[in-house]
Every structure is written in structure tokens, then in C-alpha cells.
Amino acid sequence: MTLSQSLQGRHALVCGASSGIGREIALAMAAQGARLSFFARSANKLTSLQAECLASGAEAAEGFPVDLEDSSALAAATANMLQQAGPVHILINNSGGPPGGPLLQASVDDFLAPLRRHLFAAHYLVQQLAPGMEKEGYGRILNIISTSVKEPIAGLGVSNTVRGAVASWAKTLSKELPACVTINNLLPGFTATDRLDSLRETVAGRQGISADQVEANWLSTVPAGRLGDPQELAALAAFLASPAGAFVRGQSIAVDGGRLNGI
């Protein structure tokens, strides 16, 4: 039996596609022949990504500028996307992480925007798209979250909390979704993205050390001895989205160079 990794004939919606991990996932799925829709705030970046995906092999590609924190705008963009591109077979829930800082210094309001962007937007999209997936007989939902759902990361209190909520939400849904629809979480470790660059500078300022020293401290905990490449996580996402990934369900999979200590 040959297990296909092709995404030809499949329509993928990638959230947070304008940069970093989301962008690389879109390109990886384009290379497998998927039709692509993108959600992100930057219209200019989505236009550039559209051209790159078409050049990489996408059947079609279209960007829909939207702020995932704006529920009304998200509803309008989702309706527009479905009308233009048809049912979605693959949903990538991905968005930038919350600011760093100790949990005890976070106000209740500090949780609201990240919850809207990560949990609430993802829940809305699943509710809107899962019926179409069931009708089509094919669905893959992937949430890009963090290794903090396994081991909380110091100095990222709000992020740890929100990411953990998304992981528990996804595990619950894995028991409720139709048999043809899978849901899984991908947990990036220290990955070379703009988000990590920003976090490195924040930690350096808070600890009074250089950014290079911050990175050295991080890498001392990573057996692979380097930062992850977003393309490495994107390759796994493309596999899980394919027919070959059909029996992986309700899992949180770390892509972290071996940093986590748990089995």
C-alpha cells in the first residue's frame, strides 16, 4: 500500500501566513499541489506569498487580509473565502505569540487579545469549516502552538496559559470531530523566526545580557545544538495534512531539537 503525501485537489486555509512558520507551511503545501487561502493582517505580504505559492506548484492561491482578533472581520473573511474558493479540507491555526513577562505581572486584560487570536479564532473557524470537511470526507486541522504545553517556559506566563488552553481544546475536539477529520498540535521549539528575534531582545533587556548570550543559553538546552528552521516544521505539517497522516489524531508533537525532557 502506498500512502500518498500529495495535496492535489485539497484546499488549505493557512492563518498567520504572511511570515515565519505560517509562510513556510503555505509554501510546503503549495509544493504538494494544494489550493491555498491565506489569512493575515498584511495585504502586501499576502500578495507576495500568493505569487511564491503559485510558482512553487499551488493549484491556486488567494490572500484574505484579516485581523484574527476582530471577530466580525474574521466572520466576513471566512464567508468571502468560502464563496470564492470553496470548502476547506485543511485548516492551519497559527498566529503570533503573546508578549513575554512574568505571569504575576499580567492583568486579566492581557489574556483577552491572545485568547481571541489563538483560541477563539480557531474555535470559530473549526465550527465554520468542519461541516464542509465532513461533507467532503476529508479534514485536517493543525494548531501551531508551543512546547510550553508540555513544559511551561519561564518568562512567558500569558503564552504558556493560552497555549495550554488551545492544546486542551484540541484534545477535546479530537474525540468529537467526525472520523474523517483529524486535529493535531505542532509544538515548535526555538525556531528562527521574527517572533524569536523579538523575544531574544526582550529577554536580553530584562536580564541585562547580550542577545547573543540569550541565544547561547537557549541552545545549551537543545541537543541538536541549533535553532530550528521553519521549513522543518512545515514539512511535518504537510505530511500530517496529507492522506498519509490520517491515523495521527489528538497529538501534540514537539519539533524542538530534543529540548523537552519528558518522554
Secondary structure as the mmCIF struct_conf table of DSSP 4:
data_model
#
loop_
_struct_conf.conf_type_id
_struct_conf.id
_struct_conf.beg_label_comp_id
_struct_conf.beg_label_asym_id
_struct_conf.beg_label_seq_id
_struct_conf.end_label_comp_id
_struct_conf.end_label_asym_id
_struct_conf.end_label_seq_id
TURN_TY1_P TURN_TY1_P1 GLN A 8 GLY A 9
STRN STRN1 HIS A 11 CYS A 15
TURN_TY1_P TURN_TY1_P2 GLY A 16 SER A 18
BEND BEND1 SER A 19 SER A 19
HELX_RH_AL_P HELX_RH_AL_P1 GLY A 20 ALA A 31
TURN_TY1_P TURN_TY1_P3 GLN A 32 GLY A 33
STRN STRN2 ARG A 35 ALA A 40
BEND BEND2 ARG A 41 ARG A 41
HELX_RH_AL_P HELX_RH_AL_P2 ALA A 43 SER A 56
TURN_TY1_P TURN_TY1_P4 GLY A 57 GLY A 57
BEND BEND3 GLU A 59 GLU A 59
STRN STRN3 ALA A 60 PRO A 65
TURN_TY1_P TURN_TY1_P5 LEU A 68 GLU A 69
HELX_RH_AL_P HELX_RH_AL_P3 SER A 71 ALA A 85
BEND BEND4 HIS A 89 HIS A 89
STRN STRN4 ILE A 90 ASN A 93
HELX_LH_PP_P HELX_LH_PP_P1 GLY A 96 PRO A 99
STRN STRN5 GLY A 101 GLY A 101
HELX_RH_3T_P HELX_RH_3T_P1 LEU A 103 GLN A 105
HELX_RH_AL_P HELX_RH_AL_P4 VAL A 108 LEU A 115
HELX_RH_PI_P HELX_RH_PI_P1 ARG A 116 PHE A 120
HELX_RH_AL_P HELX_RH_AL_P5 ALA A 121 GLU A 136
TURN_TY1_P TURN_TY1_P6 GLY A 137 GLY A 137
STRN STRN6 GLY A 139 ILE A 144
HELX_RH_3T_P HELX_RH_3T_P2 THR A 147 VAL A 149
TURN_TY1_P TURN_TY1_P7 LYS A 150 LYS A 150
BEND BEND5 GLU A 151 GLU A 151
HELX_LH_PP_P HELX_LH_PP_P2 PRO A 152 ILE A 153
TURN_TY1_P TURN_TY1_P8 ALA A 154 GLY A 155
STRN STRN7 LEU A 156 LEU A 156
HELX_RH_AL_P HELX_RH_AL_P6 GLY A 157 GLU A 176
BEND BEND6 LEU A 177 LEU A 177
TURN_TY1_P TURN_TY1_P9 ALA A 179 CYS A 180
STRN STRN8 VAL A 181 PRO A 188
BEND BEND7 PHE A 190 PHE A 190
STRN STRN9 THR A 191 THR A 191
BEND BEND8 THR A 193 THR A 193
HELX_RH_AL_P HELX_RH_AL_P7 ASP A 194 GLN A 207
TURN_TY1_P TURN_TY1_P10 GLY A 208 GLY A 208
BEND BEND9 ILE A 209 ILE A 209
HELX_RH_AL_P HELX_RH_AL_P8 ALA A 211 LEU A 219
TURN_TY1_P TURN_TY1_P11 SER A 220 THR A 221
TURN_TY1_P TURN_TY1_P12 PRO A 223 ALA A 224
BEND BEND10 ARG A 226 ARG A 226
HELX_LH_PP_P HELX_LH_PP_P3 LEU A 227 LEU A 227
STRN STRN10 GLY A 228 GLY A 228
HELX_LH_PP_P HELX_LH_PP_P4 ASP A 229 ASP A 229
HELX_RH_AL_P HELX_RH_AL_P9 PRO A 230 ALA A 241
BEND BEND11 SER A 242 SER A 242
HELX_RH_3T_P HELX_RH_3T_P3 PRO A 243 GLY A 245
TURN_TY1_P TURN_TY1_P13 ALA A 246 PHE A 247
BEND BEND12 GLY A 250 GLY A 250
STRN STRN11 SER A 252 VAL A 255
BEND BEND13 ASP A 256 ASP A 256
TURN_TY1_P TURN_TY1_P14 GLY A 257 GLY A 258
#
